[in-house]
Amino acid sequence: MAPAGVPGAKKGILERLDDGEVVIGDGSFLITLEKRGYVKVGLWTPEAVVEHPDAVRQLHMEFLRAGSNVMQTFTFSASEDNMESKWEAVNAAACDLAREVADKGDALVAGGICQTSVYKQHKDEGRIKKLFRQQLEVFARKNVDFLIAEYFEHVEEAVWAVEVLKELGKPVAVTMCIGPEGDMHDVTPGECAVKLGKAGANIIGVNCRFGPWTSLQTIKLMKEGLGAEGLKAHLMIQSLGFHTPDCGKGGFVDLPEYPFALEPRVATRWDIQKYAREAYNLGVRYIGGCCGFEPYHIRAIAEELAPERGFLPPASEKHDSWGSGLNMHTKPWIRARARREYWENLLPASGRPFCPSLSKPDI
């Protein structure tokens, strides 16, 4: 199967999903750029878009080449409550970088907002909606293709975000950072999905906080909730690129390894191919990743779903399917690994004989 060629006219996000196409999201920005020395742990704010635009542009390019159809603006936590006077310049620069890269391929630009830092202090709907609306005004000026409200642990605040984003008249996606137990007010995943659907979200799902298998469980519950109410919405999943079966309700942020020692938990490309296939079989058509999801993980999604999409991403020019390039190796035991069955059934060792396989969350 040949890699994708030069794209033609771009279809909108809902047009693609309505036609049954697979939309591949992007992956990790905050954690990846922190490792590369461009983002500081704490508020996780994205000053890098103005301080180190080349670093952000390069990461966008890597995701595009790996198969991403969406360049999400690097505007996580880029609201006034987190960034004071810098918020507007950061949002504008993030839109410009995303558009520059998206125009090099068949990708759309999604303007992204996330939960605020003030919701837990007070539930001032007017104040919180004002913060969302400020970012929305920049997205409107920059003419993003659609909007994403992501990383909400309380469905009430997520509903407020959807209500504001709908004002622009563009498609709205919303994802919550919850697991099967539901949001922090014990609203179940199914109930969350129903509330978001009734608020007018076109695309509903989960992102971050939990690994692939837990996120798949949660999206299944969301799908069931929507179905029980007769609501229609496209499904979206963007899990962590880490294995986190030992997470509590709060997700990986409560694990003792967060955020500086998560590397032993990184999913392999083969894990992500399984994740992509299971998500597709569940009926999810917008599939991507969040923290820990590197470009090679996105390539794994694109390669797994290449039969359905009809093409491979450009990055597959340097990657042979299921290790088939190892057929050229001089050592016979390595040549024996050049097959799907080997990698699909491998149980990789951690190389850490004195480490437990699981941790105990701090909360």
C-alpha positions in Angstrom: 0.0 0.0 0.0 1.5 3.3 -1.0 1.8 6.3 1.3 -0.6 9.2 0.8 0.1 11.6 -2.0 -0.6 15.3 -2.4 -4.0 16.0 -0.8 -6.8 17.5 -2.7 -9.6 19.8 -1.4 -10.0 19.3 2.3 -13.3 17.9 3.7 -14.5 19.2 7.0 -14.4 17.2 10.2 -18.1 16.2 10.2 -18.1 15.5 6.5 -15.3 13.0 7.1 -16.9 11.4 10.0 -20.4 11.3 8.4 -18.8 9.5 5.5 -17.4 6.9 7.9 -13.8 8.0 7.4 -11.2 7.4 10.1 -9.9 10.7 11.5 -6.5 10.4 13.3 -5.8 12.9 15.9 -2.3 14.1 17.1 -0.5 13.2 20.3 1.5 14.5 23.2 2.7 18.1 23.3 3.1 19.0 27.0 5.0 16.0 28.2 6.9 15.6 25.0 8.1 19.2 24.9 8.9 19.1 28.6 11.2 16.2 27.9 12.8 18.2 25.1 13.3 21.2 27.4 10.6 23.6 26.1 7.8 23.3 28.7 7.9 23.7 32.4 6.1 21.3 34.8 3.5 23.1 37.0 0.7 24.9 35.2 1.8 23.2 32.0 1.2 26.4 30.0 2.3 26.5 26.4 4.6 29.6 26.2 6.7 27.5 23.8 4.6 28.6 20.9 6.1 32.1 21.2 9.4 31.3 22.9 10.3 28.3 20.8 8.0 28.1 17.8 10.4 25.9 15.8 10.1 23.2 18.4 6.3 23.3 18.3 6.3 23.4 14.5 8.6 20.4 14.3 6.3 18.3 16.6 3.3 19.3 14.5 5.2 18.2 11.4 6.1 14.9 12.9 2.5 14.1 13.8 1.4 15.2 10.3 3.9 12.9 8.7 2.9 10.1 11.0 -0.7 10.3 9.8 -2.5 12.9 11.9 -5.5 14.5 10.2 -5.9 17.2 12.9 -3.4 19.8 14.1 -4.8 20.8 17.5 -3.7 24.3 18.6 -1.2 24.0 21.4 -3.4 26.1 23.7 -3.8 23.7 26.7 -4.2 25.9 29.8 -3.7 29.0 27.7 -6.5 30.9 29.3 -6.2 34.2 31.2 -6.5 32.5 34.6 -3.3 30.5 33.9 -1.4 32.9 31.7 -2.5 36.4 32.7 -1.6 38.9 29.9 0.3 36.4 27.8 -2.8 34.3 26.9 -3.9 36.2 23.8 -0.5 36.1 22.1 0.0 32.5 22.9 -3.4 31.5 21.4 -2.8 33.5 18.3 0.7 32.1 17.7 -0.6 28.5 18.4 -3.3 28.9 15.7 -0.7 30.2 13.2 1.6 27.3 13.8 -1.1 24.7 13.5 -2.4 26.2 10.3 1.0 26.5 8.8 1.6 22.7 9.2 -2.0 21.6 8.5 -1.7 23.3 5.1 1.2 21.1 4.2 -1.1 18.0 4.2 -4.7 16.9 4.5 -5.1 18.1 8.0 -7.6 20.4 9.8 -6.9 22.9 12.5 -8.8 22.4 15.8 -8.9 25.2 18.4 -8.6 23.7 21.8 -9.7 24.8 25.3 -9.5 22.8 28.5 -10.9 22.9 32.1 -10.1 26.1 34.0 -8.1 26.4 37.2 -10.9 28.3 38.9 -13.8 25.8 38.6 -12.7 23.9 41.8 -12.4 27.2 43.7 -15.9 28.5 42.7 -18.5 27.5 40.2 -19.0 30.9 38.7 -20.5 30.0 35.3 -20.3 33.6 34.0 -16.6 33.9 34.9 -15.7 30.5 33.5 -17.6 31.1 30.3 -15.8 34.4 29.8 -12.5 32.6 29.9 -13.7 30.2 27.3 -15.1 33.0 25.2 -11.8 34.9 25.2 -10.0 32.0 23.6 -12.9 31.4 21.2 -12.6 35.0 19.9 -9.0 34.2 18.9 -10.1 31.0 17.2 -12.8 32.9 15.3 -10.3 35.5 14.1 -7.9 32.8 13.0 -10.7 30.8 11.3 -9.9 27.4 12.8 -11.8 24.5 11.2 -13.5 23.1 14.3 -13.2 23.3 18.1 -12.2 20.9 20.9 -13.1 21.2 24.5 -10.8 18.7 26.2 -9.5 17.5 29.6 -12.6 18.1 31.7 -13.0 16.1 35.0 -16.4 17.7 35.8 -19.2 17.4 33.3 -20.8 20.6 34.4 -17.8 22.6 33.3 -17.6 20.6 30.1 -21.2 21.5 29.3 -20.4 25.2 29.8 -17.5 24.8 27.4 -19.7 23.2 24.7 -22.3 25.9 25.1 -19.7 28.6 24.5 -18.0 26.9 21.6 -21.3 26.3 19.9 -21.6 30.1 19.6 -19.1 30.2 16.7 -21.2 27.9 14.5 -18.4 25.4 13.8 -18.3 21.7 14.8 -17.6 21.1 18.4 -15.8 18.1 19.9 -15.6 17.5 23.7 -13.6 15.0 25.6 -13.5 14.3 29.3 -10.4 13.0 31.3 -12.4 10.4 33.2 -12.3 6.7 33.6 -15.1 4.1 34.0 -16.0 5.5 37.5 -17.2 8.7 35.9 -16.4 12.4 36.7 -15.3 13.8 40.0 -18.9 14.4 41.0 -19.7 10.7 40.4 -21.6 11.3 37.2 -21.2 8.1 35.2 -19.6 8.1 31.7 -22.9 7.4 30.1 -24.6 10.3 31.9 -21.7 12.6 31.0 -22.1 11.7 27.3 -25.8 12.3 27.4 -25.4 15.7 29.0 -22.7 16.7 26.4 -24.9 15.4 23.6 -27.9 17.5 24.8 -25.6 20.5 25.1 -25.0 20.2 21.3 -21.6 18.5 21.0 -21.0 16.9 17.7 -18.2 14.6 18.8 -17.9 13.1 22.3 -15.3 11.1 24.0 -12.3 10.8 26.4 -8.8 12.1 26.5 -5.8 11.8 28.8 -5.6 10.7 32.4 -6.0 7.0 31.6 -4.2 4.4 29.4 -5.6 2.8 26.2 -7.5 -0.1 27.8 -9.2 1.9 30.5 -10.1 4.6 28.0 -11.7 2.0 25.7 -13.8 0.8 28.6 -15.0 4.4 29.3 -15.8 5.2 25.7 -17.9 2.0 25.5 -19.9 3.2 28.5 -20.4 6.6 26.8 -21.6 4.9 23.7 -24.1 2.9 25.6 -25.4 6.0 27.4 -25.9 7.8 24.2 -27.6 4.8 22.6 -30.0 4.4 25.5 -31.1 8.0 25.1 -31.4 7.8 21.3 -28.7 10.5 20.9 -26.4 10.5 18.0 -22.8 11.8 18.2 -19.5 10.8 16.7 -17.1 9.1 19.2 -13.6 10.3 19.9 -10.8 8.7 21.9 -7.3 10.1 22.7 -5.8 8.0 25.5 -2.5 8.3 27.3 0.5 6.6 25.7 1.2 4.9 29.0 0.0 1.7 30.7 -1.9 2.7 33.8 -4.0 -0.2 35.0 -3.2 0.8 38.6 -4.7 4.3 38.4 -7.4 5.4 40.8 -10.3 7.6 39.8 -8.0 10.6 39.3 -5.9 8.9 36.7 -2.2 8.9 36.2 -1.6 12.2 37.9 -2.0 10.3 41.2 0.6 7.7 40.4 4.0 8.2 42.2 5.8 8.2 38.9 3.9 11.2 37.5 5.3 13.2 35.8 9.1 12.5 35.8 9.3 8.7 35.8 6.6 7.4 33.5 9.0 6.0 30.8 8.8 2.4 32.0 5.0 2.6 31.3 5.3 3.7 27.7 3.1 1.7 25.3 4.8 0.0 22.4 3.7 0.6 18.8 2.2 -2.8 18.8 0.1 -2.0 21.8 -1.2 1.1 20.0 -2.1 -0.9 16.9 -4.3 -3.1 19.2 -5.8 0.0 20.7 -6.6 1.4 17.3 -8.3 -1.8 16.1 -10.4 -2.1 19.3 -11.4 1.5 19.1 -12.4 1.1 15.5 -14.4 -2.1 16.3 -16.2 -0.1 19.0 -17.4 2.3 16.4 -14.9 5.1 17.2 -13.8 7.0 14.1 -11.8 9.8 15.7 -8.7 8.1 17.2 -5.6 9.8 18.5 -3.6 10.2 21.7 -2.6 12.5 24.5 0.3 12.6 27.0 3.0 10.1 26.1 1.7 9.6 22.6 4.7 10.1 20.3 4.6 10.3 16.5 5.5 6.7 16.1 2.3 5.8 18.1 0.2 7.9 15.7 1.9 6.1 12.8 0.9 2.8 14.4 -2.8 3.9 14.3 -2.4 5.0 10.7 -0.8 1.6 9.8 -3.3 -0.5 11.6 -6.2 1.3 9.9 -4.6 1.6 6.5 -6.9 -1.0 5.0 -9.9 1.1 6.0 -8.3 4.4 5.0 -6.8 3.1 1.8 -3.4 4.6 2.2 -0.3 4.7 4.5 1.2 7.9 6.0 4.4 9.4 4.7 6.3 8.2 7.8 5.6 4.6 6.7 8.2 5.0 4.0 10.7 4.4 6.8 8.8 1.6 8.5 8.1 -1.9 7.3 4.9 -3.5 8.4 5.1 -5.7 11.5 8.9 -5.7 11.4 9.2 -7.2 7.9 12.4 -5.1 7.3 14.2 -7.5 9.7 14.2 -10.1 6.9 17.4 -8.4 5.8 19.2 -9.0 9.1 22.3 -11.2 9.2 21.3 -13.1 12.4 18.6 -15.8 11.9 17.0 -15.3 15.3 16.4 -11.6 14.5 15.1 -12.5 11.0 12.6 -14.8 12.8 11.1 -11.6 14.3 10.0 -10.3 10.9 6.4 -11.4 11.3 3.2 -10.1 12.8 2.7 -13.1 15.1 6.0 -12.4 16.9 5.3 -8.7 17.7 1.6 -9.2 18.3 2.1 -11.8 21.0 5.3 -10.4 22.6 5.2 -9.7 26.3 8.0 -7.2 26.6 10.3 -7.2 29.6 10.9 -4.0 31.6 14.5 -4.7 32.4 13.9 -3.7 36.0 14.1 -6.8 38.2 13.6 -5.0 41.5 10.7 -2.9 40.4 7.0 -3.8 41.1 4.8 -4.2 38.1 2.2 -1.8 39.5 2.2 1.2 41.9 -0.2 2.4 44.5 -1.8 5.8 43.7 -1.0 8.5 46.3 -4.7 9.2 46.6 
